[in-house]
Amino acid sequence: MKTNDQTTLPFLIVGQGIAGTLLAYFLLKHNHPFKIIDHPLPGATSKIAAGIINPITGRRMVKSWRFDELSQFARQTYQEIEALLQSSFYREMNILRALPTTFEQNEWDRRSDFPENKSFFRDQTEMGVYEGKVPPLAYGELKGASKADLPRLIQSFRNYLSQKGLFTETVFDFAGLKTTPLSAHYDGYHYQKIIFCEGHRGKGNPFFKYLPFSLSKGELLLVKIPGFQANKMLKNKIYLVPLGGDNYWVGSTNSFECSAVEPTKDQKTLLIDSLQKAINLPFEVVDHQAGIRPTIADKRPLLGIHPVYTTLAIFNGLGTKGASLGPYFAHQMMKFLLGKEPLDPAVDIARFPDGAELIVNR
């Protein structure tokens, strides 16, 4: 419906990946009006991600940053959204981790004795249906892990918002944006804040390009393994993640060559070879996909207000741990926008002071 230039709304969210979706959910839950726009383009990792929430990561098996509070908040949030949408996309699921070297086996034993880790390392690994179907290596089992089907969540929430008239599928046109100290004018509305949740497209945002975005490309396979019925994730260089039925997610690769968003033959070959080494079962490749991740050197999200254009904000940089980081920091971002809570300094874009004097040349 055509509106006049005096129409004012509190918030416009630009981008409906996992960051924009979760921020919209909390605004909706707390009855704060908003609109959200997005135009699907190739390369959005939220829409192909496995959504793994893993308590212990890396070769040295370190507990994920703030895992206890982040995972608990994520579980509650995803279950709330499941109830709202009457759809299931969150599942708690252990991880079987291959320990192919003596170093990793010793590290597993050492780390499992740390008091903060004891609840995540299972004393006795139960291979279940993987027994005899994986290489004869040592394996450890991690508890407390889970997965969120982010592509399904995002699409279901998009449909829900569309039915309420809150979502518009369109490209944000920076040429049509006018900012003032009190509001931002765009497409016939005045907004108190416009929040950019653009994923990898944030690197090209003229207002926030001063932030130290790095981009990495990940590729994955969707495969069928008939009759396998695995109920745990497998980690052996790559992840094998059950999606339900005979369907599995396999990935992902990591490359800083991001000149093209299309998946590549070389990476497909690498993934197939890795899966063949990880599991002794026939499989069928159903799809091969690729996405571009927005990452930050300190591996912390980007939240905050532009240092000059104070009606513009950003919520981005969730990276590979978006499923666990997203709910907690989307809630914090909502409270910050409403003036109810300051941002955690670890995620506030004010930690990058080089942009404090930036004036965008428009």
C-alpha positions, -999 to 999 in steps of 0.1 A, spaced: 0 0 0 13 34 -9 22 55 21 31 92 26 65 105 37 53 111 72 47 74 80 72 64 107 81 29 119 107 20 146 127 -6 126 136 -18 91 157 -50 90 176 -55 58 184 -91 52 166 -123 63 194 -148 70 197 -162 104 207 -128 119 177 -109 104 153 -138 111 162 -140 148 162 -102 153 127 -101 137 115 -129 159 124 -111 191 109 -78 179 78 -97 171 77 -115 204 79 -83 223 54 -64 201 78 -39 185 67 -29 150 92 -35 121 94 -43 85 120 -67 69 132 -68 34 154 -93 16 162 -105 -19 176 -140 -22 210 -140 -39 235 -169 -44 260 -173 -16 239 -169 15 253 -194 39 224 -193 64 203 -210 38 226 -239 33 242 -243 68 239 -274 89 233 -253 120 257 -274 142 260 -263 179 291 -280 191 304 -276 227 340 -287 220 358 -275 188 392 -274 171 421 -298 170 429 -289 206 393 -296 217 386 -262 233 352 -254 248 333 -231 226 331 -194 237 304 -189 264 289 -222 253 268 -229 284 247 -197 283 247 -195 245 235 -231 240 208 -229 267 195 -196 252 196 -211 217 176 -242 228 149 -221 244 147 -198 214 145 -225 188 119 -244 207 98 -212 211 100 -206 173 91 -242 167 59 -237 188 51 -205 169 55 -219 135 42 -254 144 72 -269 127 102 -290 139 138 -280 130 158 -282 162 173 -315 175 197 -324 202 222 -349 188 256 -362 200 287 -360 179 310 -390 172 345 -376 167 373 -395 150 406 -395 169 430 -407 142 463 -397 158 479 -404 191 480 -366 198 442 -364 194 436 -394 216 458 -380 243 442 -346 240 407 -362 243 418 -379 275 434 -348 289 406 -324 280 379 -348 293 393 -344 328 389 -306 328 360 -297 352 343 -274 327 343 -302 301 332 -332 320 296 -329 311 304 -329 274 328 -359 271 310 -392 272 328 -418 293 319 -447 270 315 -440 233 285 -458 217 290 -462 180 254 -473 173 246 -478 136 281 -465 128 296 -497 142 315 -515 114 306 -487 89 335 -463 97 373 -469 95 388 -487 125 399 -456 144 395 -444 179 363 -423 184 351 -401 212 315 -390 218 305 -355 226 273 -348 245 254 -314 246 256 -309 209 226 -301 187 216 -289 153 191 -263 139 178 -267 104 185 -231 95 173 -232 59 139 -246 70 136 -221 99 144 -192 76 119 -202 49 92 -210 74 96 -177 92 97 -159 59 63 -174 50 50 -164 85 61 -128 81 47 -126 46 13 -136 58 15 -108 84 25 -83 58 59 -77 74 82 -91 47 89 -76 13 111 -94 -13 132 -66 -28 168 -54 -31 178 -25 -7 186 5 -28 213 26 -10 207 55 -35 172 58 -21 183 61 15 184 95 33 196 98 68 191 124 95 202 124 132 167 113 142 155 90 114 163 73 82 140 78 52 136 50 28 108 40 3 81 63 18 88 56 54 108 72 82 126 46 104 141 52 138 167 26 129 176 6 99 195 -26 109 217 -43 82 218 -81 86 232 -88 51 256 -116 57 285 -116 32 269 -87 14 278 -65 44 313 -62 30 300 -40 3 277 -19 24 289 17 19 282 26 55 299 -4 72 326 -13 48 352 1 72 346 -29 94 372 -57 90 351 -82 71 368 -113 57 350 -137 35 354 -174 32 337 -198 9 323 -231 20 310 -260 -1 288 -289 9 270 -319 -4 235 -332 2 235 -370 0 213 -399 4 224 -430 24 196 -455 20 185 -472 52 213 -460 74 192 -442 100 220 -425 119 210 -405 149 244 -389 157 266 -365 138 300 -378 126 331 -357 126 361 -370 106 377 -340 89 343 -333 75 309 -335 92 282 -360 83 249 -346 97 216 -365 96 187 -344 82 160 -370 85 151 -401 65 179 -411 42 191 -375 38 225 -362 51 245 -329 50 282 -333 43 307 -305 47 321 -282 47 352 -269 29 368 -236 36 384 -213 11 393 -177 10 390 -176 -28 355 -160 -31 356 -146 -66 326 -168 -75 297 -181 -55 291 -212 -76 302 -245 -63 334 -260 -79 342 -294 -93 374 -296 -73 357 -291 -40 330 -316 -49 356 -342 -56 373 -334 -23 340 -338 -4 332 -370 -21 367 -384 -13 364 -373 23 331 -389 28 343 -421 12 371 -422 37 348 -414 67 321 -440 61 320 -474 44 286 -471 28 273 -463 -6 258 -429 -10 241 -408 -37 250 -371 -42 217 -352 -45 231 -316 -45 263 -296 -43 260 -261 -29 283 -233 -19 280 -202 3 301 -172 13 306 -166 51 311 -132 67 339 -137 92 358 -114 116 394 -119 127 385 -120 164 356 -145 156 330 -123 173 298 -110 158 293 -73 147 266 -54 166 262 -17 170 253 17 157 273 35 129 296 61 146 284 89 123 250 79 109 234 70 142 201 59 126 219 30 109 229 -2 127 245 -36 119 240 -72 131 263 -94 112 294 -116 114 280 -147 130 303 -168 109 304 -206 112 288 -206 147 257 -186 137 233 -213 151 247 -209 186 256 -172 186 225 -159 167 197 -163 193 216 -148 223 230 -118 204 198 -112 184 181 -108 218 208 -85 230 206 -64 198 169 -60 203 174 -48 239 202 -24 228 180 -9 200 153 -3 226 177 14 250 173 -13 276 208 -29 276 243 -20 265 261 -42 240 287 -67 252 321 -49 244 333 -82 228 307 -78 200 302 -40 198 316 -25 166 331 2 188 360 -22 193 371 -11 158 378 26 165 394 32 130 358 38 117 349 63 144 358 93 122 346 78 90 323 100 69 307 81 40 312 99 8 278 100 -8 
